[in-house]
Amino acid sequence: MSIKWGSYKVAQFHDELLQKANTPRYCAQALCEYLRSFSDKELIQLKVASDTAIHVMGITFRVYHQEEGSIDRAWPFDLIPRLIDKKEWQYVELGLKQRVKALNMFINDLYNEQNIIKDGVFPVHLLENSKNFLEECKGVKPKHGIWAHICGSDLVRDQHGQFYVLEDNLRVPSGVSYMLENRHVMKRVLPEMFEQYNILPVDDYPSQLYDMLVQMSPREVNDPEIVVLTPGIYNSAYFEHSYLAQQMGAELVQGSDLVVENDDCVYMRTINGLARVDVIYRRIDDLFIDPEVFSPDSMLGVPGIMRAWKAGNVALANAPGSGVADDKVVYAYVPQIIEYYLNETALIPNVPTYKCLDEKEREYVLEHIAEMVVKPANESGGYGMLIGPHSSEVEHDKFRQRIKDDPRNYVAQPMLILSTAPTMIGTKVQPRHLDLRPFILSGRDINVTPGGLTRVALVEGSTVVNSSQGGGSKDTWIVDMEHK
């Protein structure tokens, strides 16, 4: 038999499925026994079945190759799901709701009264040097005070099993379509497990997203016009844009499909003429959304869309300017932000973070850079960062200089020993590091997906989970062990 849990090396890491060699965690016992029963041939057949399902369903992601240009690749999917007990997840869910609620209050405050600055909790110079603070958004108060309607907060566990928030994605977070498709593939490949476990469903995310967007409509109409605004087919997340539009029954549009008329309302061009648009789920970055206000040469946005939004005639999700809380330097202040707005202690801690703008903290980072992960304030996708323990002395020196040249743009964190999960490498099972991106929807209420997108670093020893850099994914099961 291929899967011999006795030879699986848990090592010093917290493993998601096994407590130690040959000893599955309580919620994973049935799964581990089931997987143990497969022969090499059967495992290969299961892998082929999942790859075929991904191909037939057209699940792809786009990467940019230096020589080949823009190419589509099949979504990298691992057969062995990640399991989390519902009782443990309920605490995580509360922590995520708390965090997103406080962050939306923070963004709303920054663009209006700025009380958190006046009260000395958040330094004004961080705002003055923020690439994502948009002067054009000052004085705007979106419906329900929500700026980041869709948030993807990245979670990791350390070697003790403690969850941490690694970062918050509040601009145009992606990946939810892959979470949904991972579940569809698993139901095809391992249907028996869905009879043995009570797995919390994720399939209703598109309807929850739609309901939340309806709540954002500035017009009180029964059937508001909702569109998904995409940069187009060459965007790396185009699969997701078209998938979500289809699932919600919304129109998928590009900038050229929309026009802002003299009444400061947004209209969609249709074969029957112009149709008023109420809500835009936009998947275009702030600086390209309106050539009248931001990049004048942008061909992706809609001239006048900011005018329409500020006039209260259209809702934009996520709102422009919400990325001010996406800044990794702002991240370091989130525990204080939660305490300031909610008078509560953060339920899920941050990873300890050193702000290179602070002289003492910067000196510590420069001295201990070989032990740290150094991140630029506004990059995403795993780009532009230094993983100290896995880098050369030359790279350390290069980053020391970058930090000295622009300390505001860098933070550093100790290298966490991330949790692992059993992952199929060929027909063998080996531990691989992983993270988790749950998706949080904020409207009148806050809803958290039960689980989220688990991303896996397929390269042995690596902690880089991004699909564009060779990462894979797993289905995430929140299992109710009390009601099987």
N, C-alpha and C positions, 0 to 999 in steps of 0.2 A: 504494500500500500504506500502511496506517495506521502500523505500527510501524517507524519509521525510527530505528534506534539511533544513527545519526550525529548526529541533532539532539537526542538525549536529553542533558540537562544533568547531568553528574555533579557539577560544581562542586567545593567544598572538602570535600564529605562522602565518607566511605567508602560505596561502593555495593555492595550484596550481590551483584548480578549482573554489573555492568560495571566494568572497571578504569578505562576512560575511554570517551569517545564512540566508538561503533562497535566497541569491543573487549570482548567478554564475558570474564568470568573462565573459567578452564579448565572448571570443572564446569558452567558455564551455556551453553556454546557450542551444544550441540544444542538446548536449549530456546529460545534466542534465535533461532536459524535457523528453527526450527519456527514460532514466533510471527510472524516476519517474513513468512511465506508467506501470512498471512491478509489478506483484503480487509476494508474497513470493514463490508461486509454480513455477512461470516462472523464477524467479531468481535462484532457485535451479536447474531448468532444464538447464539454461544457464551455471551454474557452472559445472554441470555434463557433458555438451557438451564440455566445454573447457578441463576438466580433461580427457575426452575420446579422444579428439584430441591429447593431449599431450602424452597419452599412445600409441595411434595408430602410431603417428609420431616417437615414440621412443625417446622423448626428456628427457634425464636424466643428472644428474651430480653425481659425485662420491665423497663420504665422507669416512673418516677413523674413524671407531668406535672402541673404546678401547676393547670392548668385542667381537664384531661381525667382526672386521677387515674391509676390503674394501667392501663397499656396494653401489649399484646404487639406486638412489632415483628419483622419478618423479620430473620434474622441477616445482618449486612453482610459480604459475602464478595467478595474480589478474585480475579480469574482467574489472575493471574500468581504462581506459587509462589515461595517463598524457598528458595534452595539453599545448603547448607553441606556441604563435603567431609567425609567420614567421618573422615579422618585428623585434621582440625582438631577435629571434634566429640569425639573420644576424649579429648582433653586437657580439654575443657569438662566432660565427664562425670566424669572423675576429680576435678575441682575441686568439682563439685556434691556428689559423694559425701562428700568430705572435709568440706565445709561442714556438711552435714546431720548427719553423724556427730558432729561437735564440738558442734553446737547441741543435739542430744539429750542429750549428756553434760552440757552446761551447765545445761539445764533440770532434769535429774535431780539435779544437784549443788545447785542453788538451793533445791529443795524438801526437801533432805535435809542433807548435811553442810555445805554452803556453803564448801567449801575454797577456791574461787576468790576469795571475799571475805576469808577468813582470811589468804590469801597475798598480799593487797593488789593483786590484778590487776584486780578489778572492784569499784568503789566501792559500799559498802553503801547510801549515800543514794539511789542510783538505784533500788534495790529498794524502799526505804521509800516512794518517791514513784511507784512504778509502778502504773498503773491495771490492769494485766493480771497482777500477781503476786497469786495467790489464797491467802490464809492457810489456807483449807479444804483445800488440796492438800499441805500440809506433811506429810512423813513417808510419802507414798505412793510406792511403787516399782512402776511398771507392768511388765508382762512384757517381758523383753529390755531393760529400761531405756529403752523407746521412748515418748516423749510425742507428738512430731509424726510420726505415721505417714504422712501425706500432706503434702508441702511443695510449694509453687509459688514458686520463686525467680525474680524478674524480672531478665533480663539485657539489657544494651544494649551497643552498640559505639560507640567514639568515632571521630573522623575518621581515625585511623590503623588502624582495624580491631581494636583491642584490646577484648576482652570485659571488662565490669565487672558485678558484681552490684549492681543498683539497690536491691533490697529483698528481704526474705524474708517469705513468707506462710505462717505456721505454725498459724493458727487453723482457718479453714474455707476453704482456697483453692478457687477455682472456675475454670471454663474448660476443663476437660479434655474434656467432652462436645463442645465446639465444635471442639477439636483433632481428635477422632475423626470428627466429621461433615464437617469441611473435607476430610478425606482421601476420604470416601465421595463427596462432590460432585466432587472432582478426577478420581476414577476414572471417573465418568460422563462428564465433559466433555472431558477430555484423556487418554483411555485409551492413545493411542499412546505417550505419554511414559513410561508405566510399562513399555513394552516396550524403550524405548531406554536407560532408566536402571535401575540396581540401587538402588532406594529402600528404606531400612530401614523395616520395617512398624511401625505404631503400634496396629494393630487388637487386639493381645493385651493392651492395658492393662486392660480390665475383668477378664480372667481373672487377671492379675497382682495387681490390687487385691483380688479375691476370695481368692486364695491367701494374700496378706499378712494379710487380716482373719481367715482361718481360723487362722493361726499365733498370733493374739492371744487366741484363745478360752481362758478359764480352765479349761474342762472338756476333758479328753482324750477327745473323742468323734469318731467318723468324719465326722459331718455336723452341725457346730454350726449353731445358728440365728443367722443374720446379718440385721439389718434396717438400712434407711436411714431415719434420723429427719429429717423435713422440717418446716419451720414451716408448710407448706401452699401452696396454689396461688397465693397472692398474693405469694410471695417471688420476687425477681428471678431467682433461679437454680433455680426449680422445674423447668424443663425438664431441667436437669442431674440433679437429684435423681431424677426419675422415670426418666430415660434410664439412669443407672448402675444403679439397682435392677433395671430390666428386663434389662439386659445381664448382670448378675451372677446373675440368678435369685433375688434377695433380695426380701423384703417391703418395700414403701414404707409407712412408718407416720408418724402424727402422735402428739404427746404423749398424746392421749386414748386411743390404741390400746394404750398400755403401762401397766402397774401394777407397783408394788413391794410384795410381800407381806411378812408378818412374818418370813420367813426371810432378808430382805435380798437376795432374788433378783428379777430383772426378768422379767415375764411379758407376753406379747402376747395380747390378746383375740382369739379366733378363734371360728368357728361351732361348733367342737368343744370349746370351753372354753379355759382358759389354757394357753399353751405357753411353756416356758422360753426366754428369749433369752440368747445367749452374747456376741454382739458387736454393738455399735451404732455404725454409721458416722453420726455426728451432723452435721447441717448447721445447727445452731442455736447461736447465740452463748452463751458461758459464762453470762452473767448471766440468761439465760432458761431454762436447762436444768433447774433444780430449784427450784421455789418454796419448798421447805422451807429452802433454804440461801441463795439469792440473791434475786432479785426475787419477793416474795411474791404479786404480782398477775399473774405470768406464766401465760398460758394455753397456752404453746407447749411447755413442758417436762413432766417427769415427777416428781411428788413422791417423794422418796426415792432418786432415781437416783444421787446422790452417795454415799449410804450403801452402796448395792449395789456401786458401783465401788470405794470404799475398803475394803470387805470382801473384795474380790477375786472377786466373783461375776459380774461382767460387765466386758467390755472396752469402753472408749470411744475411738473414733478420730475426730478427734484428741483426746487427753486434755485435760480441763479444765486451765487454767493454762498450757498450752503457748504461749499468746500473750505470755507474759513475754519471749520472745525475738523477738517480732514488733515490738517497740518500736523506733522509728527511732533512738533514742539508744543502745539496746543494739547496734543494727546497727553503730554506729561502733566498737564494741569487738570485732567478730567476728574480725578478724585476730589479736588477742591471745588470744581464746578458743580459736582453732584451735591457736595455738602452745602455750597452757597445757595443753590436754587431749591433743593429739596429738604435740606436740613437732615440728611441721611448719610451714613457711611457707605461707600461703594461696596456692593455685594460681590462683584467680581473684580479682583485687583488688576492694576496695570502691571506690566513687566517693569521692574525698576529702570528708570530712564534718566540719563545724564544729559543736561542741556548744554551744548557746547558754547552757547552765548554767555553762560555763567562762568566767570574766570576760574573759580576753584574747580567746578565740575569739568571744565575744559582741560585743565592741567591734569586731572585724574585720567581723563580719556586718553590724552596724548601719551601719558606714561604707561597706561595699561591697554593700549590699542590692540595688542596681540591676543587679548582675551575677550575683546568686545565685538559686537555687531554694530557697525556704524551705518546710519541711514540718512539720506537726504530728506529734507522736510516734506517735499511734495512729490517725490517719485512714487510709482506704484509698479506692481508686477514683478517685484524682486530686482528691479534694475537700479544701478547707481549705488549699490551698497557694498560694504566691505564685511566679510565674515572673517574676523581676525585670526582665529585658530586655524583656518584653512587657507590663509594667504601668506605670501612671501614678505620678507623684510622690505623689499623694494615697494610693494603695494602698501605696506604700513606707512612708509615714509611719504608716499604720494598722497595718502589720505590725511596724514598729519598736516601736510601743507595746505590741502583743501580746507581743512577745518580752520587753520590759522587765517586763511584768506577770506573765508566767509562763515564765521562761527554760527551766525543765525540759521544757516541752512542745514545744520547737522545735529543729530542726537545720537547717543550711543546707549546700548543695552548689554548687560552681561549675556553670555552665550548660554541660553537655556538648554537643558538636556530634554529635548522634546519626546513626547510619548511615541510609541511605535504600535503598529498593528501587523498581524500576519498578512503577507502579500504574495500573490502568485508570481514567481520569477521563473519562467519556463513551466515545469511541472513541480517545482520545489516551492516550499513556503518559507519565506524569509522575513525578518522584521524590517519595516521601513517607517521612517518618520512621517508625521502627518499633522495637518491642522484642520480647522473646521470653520466654515463660513455660514452661520445662520443668517436668515434674512428677516428683517423687522419692518413691518408696515405700520405707518403712523397716520391715522386719520382722527376721527372722533375717539377711537380706541386704538390701542397698540396691540398688534398681533405678531407673534414670533413663530416662524416655521418650526415644526417638531423635528429638530435635527438641522439639516442644512447640507451644504456641499463639503464633503470631506475630500481634501486634496492630499496626494501622497507623493513624497519624493522617491521616485523609482530607482534612483542611483544610490547604491549602498553607501551609508554614512552621510548622505546629503540631507540638508534641511530645506532646500529650495523646492517648493511644491508647485510652482506656477507651471501650467501646461505649456506655455510658450518656451519654457526652459527645461522641458523634459519631464514634467510632473504628470501624475495620473490622478485618478479619482476612485472613490468608493461610494456605494450607497450607504446612507446613515440611518440606522434603525433606532428609534426611541421605543423601547419595548416595555409594555406594562406587564410586569411579572406577577402582579397581584390579581389580574383579571385575564387569564390566558384563554 
